[in-house]
Amino acid sequence: GIALAACVAESVVLSDFGPTEADEESERLIPPKLLDNLKENVRSNSLDRAEVQHLDWYDFLSRPDHAAVQPLERFDRLVAADVVYYKADLPALSAAVAAHLNP
């Protein structure tokens, strides 16, 4: 995403997972500085065409106690690299991708 914003894209939305107030009592492992690091990378590379947003893939899964969230924006293309560390996250990633792609 950083390279796309620096070289070819008119605009880029960079996303990562990071802690929110709702996550304070969660049992999920949430590294505390992910979004801050991404924002700093955008700043240090002077990327005016890049926007940073929090994205939790699990928000896009329908569960008995939680309706799937609708995305703020949809896109024609999604680019991702090194995004899955745990096999258990694949259904949530799939739901997030499906929610964010234009039909």
C-alpha positions in Angstrom: 0.0 0.0 0.0 2.8 2.4 0.8 4.5 1.7 -2.6 1.2 2.1 -4.4 0.5 5.4 -2.7 4.0 6.6 -3.5 4.1 5.6 -7.1 0.9 4.9 -9.0 -2.4 5.2 -7.2 -4.6 8.3 -7.1 -5.6 7.4 -3.6 -5.0 4.5 -1.2 -6.8 3.4 1.9 -4.4 1.6 4.2 -5.9 -0.5 6.9 -4.7 -2.5 9.9 -6.0 -3.9 13.1 -5.4 -2.1 16.3 -7.0 -1.9 19.8 -10.1 0.1 20.4 -12.0 0.8 23.6 -14.2 -2.2 23.0 -11.2 -4.5 22.8 -10.0 -3.6 26.3 -11.6 -6.7 27.8 -11.1 -8.9 24.8 -9.1 -12.1 25.0 -7.8 -11.5 21.5 -4.1 -10.7 21.1 -4.0 -7.1 19.8 -0.7 -5.5 19.3 -1.0 -1.9 20.6 0.9 0.1 18.1 -0.2 -1.2 14.7 -2.2 1.8 13.5 0.2 4.2 15.0 3.1 2.6 13.1 1.1 2.7 9.9 0.2 6.3 10.3 3.9 7.1 11.0 4.9 5.3 7.8 2.5 7.4 5.9 3.7 10.6 7.5 7.4 9.8 7.1 6.9 9.0 3.4 4.9 12.2 2.9 2.0 10.3 1.3 -0.8 12.8 0.8 -2.7 10.3 -1.2 -2.9 7.7 1.6 -5.5 7.4 4.3 -5.2 5.1 7.3 -8.3 3.3 8.7 -8.9 0.8 11.5 -10.2 -2.5 10.1 -11.2 -5.5 12.1 -12.1 -8.4 9.8 -14.3 -10.0 12.5 -16.7 -7.1 12.3 -17.8 -8.4 8.9 -18.8 -11.9 10.1 -22.4 -12.5 11.1 -22.7 -14.2 14.4 -25.7 -15.0 16.6 -24.8 -12.1 19.0 -23.5 -9.7 16.3 -24.7 -8.6 12.9 -22.1 -8.1 10.2 -21.0 -4.5 9.8 -21.4 -2.7 6.5 -18.2 -1.1 5.1 -17.8 2.6 5.1 -16.5 2.3 1.5 -16.3 -0.2 -1.3 -13.5 -0.6 -3.8 -12.8 -1.9 -7.3 -9.5 -3.4 -6.2 -8.0 -4.7 -3.0 -4.3 -5.3 -2.6 -2.9 -7.2 0.4 0.4 -8.8 1.4 1.3 -10.9 4.4 -2.1 -10.5 6.0 -2.9 -13.9 7.5 -0.9 -15.2 10.4 -3.6 -17.6 11.8 -5.6 -20.0 9.7 -8.6 -19.3 12.0 -8.7 -15.7 10.7 -9.4 -16.8 7.1 -13.2 -16.7 7.3 -13.1 -13.2 8.8 -10.7 -12.1 6.0 -12.9 -13.5 3.4 -16.0 -11.7 4.8 -14.1 -8.4 5.0 -12.9 -8.7 1.4 -16.4 -9.6 0.1 -17.9 -6.7 2.0 -15.4 -4.2 0.6 -15.3 -5.2 -3.1 -17.7 -3.5 -5.5 -20.0 -6.0 -7.2 
